[in-house]
Amino acid sequence: MERSDLAEGVAGTHVTVCGRVLDGDGQPVPDAVLEIWQADAEGCYAHPEDAHALVAIGKFFGFGRVSVNEQGEFRFTTIKPGQVPGPDGKPQAPHLEMSIFMRGLLRRLVTRVYFPADPANEADAVLSLVPTERRHTLIAQPIGAEPETLVWDVHLQGAHETVFFDY
């Protein structure tokens, strides 16, 4: 299923993220829903607790949901978020907060999607907590020569398991 209105009419670099949700055997999960939460291009969340929320622009809500199809595939278009302050006040690398829901899960799975080759990734406090050999599970990859189209697969278990966070 594709969701393309997350960034419609909003300023910023538009990116399309596509991928699959796969089980531990690499088989598609046909009943997952991904929930996206993010800042706008200026690093502002559309949320009353964000001190910068008053400058959030226009129609961008910073939230969306997309269901997978029978092959576990998803696709959505949004904007690349700006850097937001971390718990220590230092800027975090641009990222998408992702929650995954599906039948059989009692709690949502929480992870992040980072952008490839972003220099801010090196100093991101959360990404630096992840062992180097597993960070690739959180960084989307460009498809061919199209830097605005990224692929990011969710592996629920197994050797390629995506890093999930406890919240």
Buried (B, 14 or more C-beta within 10 A) or exposed (E): BBBEEBBEEBEBBBBBBBBBBBBEEEEBBBEBBBBBBBBBBBBBBBBEEBEBBEEBEEEBBBBBBBBBEEEBBBBBBBBBBBBBEBEEEEBBBBBBBBBBBBEEEEEBBBBBBBBEEBEBBEBBEBBEEBEEEEBBBBBBEBEEEEEEBBBBBBBBEEEBBBBBEEE
